[in-house]
Amino acid sequence: QVQLVESGGGLVQPGGSLRLSCAASGFTFSSYAMRWYRQAPGKERELVAAISSAGTMRNYAGFVKGRFTISRDNAKNTVYLQMNSLKPEDTAVFYCNANAKGDYWGLGTLVTVSS
C-alpha cells in the first residue's frame, strides 16, 4: 500500500534552516508529482510547494517563494523541502502528499520556529 513518511521537523530559531524529507513507497514514485502542505494551529491546511514527476517543474506558494526549495530523488523515492530563513509564522505540521490514483498523505512532521 502507499506510504508516505515525513521526517526532519523540529525546533529551530527564527532565521534558521531545516530540511524535510518524505520517503515514499507502494507506488511508482517517479511517475507522480509530489506536494508539501502545511497546517498551522487553528488554520486550514495549505499548499506549500509542488514538484513534477521528473523534477523539472516546481511551484511555490507566495509566502515561501525564495526561502523554500522543493526537490526529489527518484532513485531514492524521496521528496525534500529545504527551508531557509524560517519565521515564527512557518510553525506548522508539514505533510507530504501524492495523488497517485488516490490522494495519499503522510502523518506529518512538526516544525516549530521559536526563539
Buried (B, 14 or more C-beta within 10 A) or exposed (E): EBEBBBBBBEEBEEEBEBEBBBBBEEBEBBEBBBBBBBBBEEEEBEBBBBBEBEBEEBBBBEEBEEBBBBBBEBEEBBBBBBBBEBBEEBBBBBBBBBEBEEEBBBEBBEBBBEE
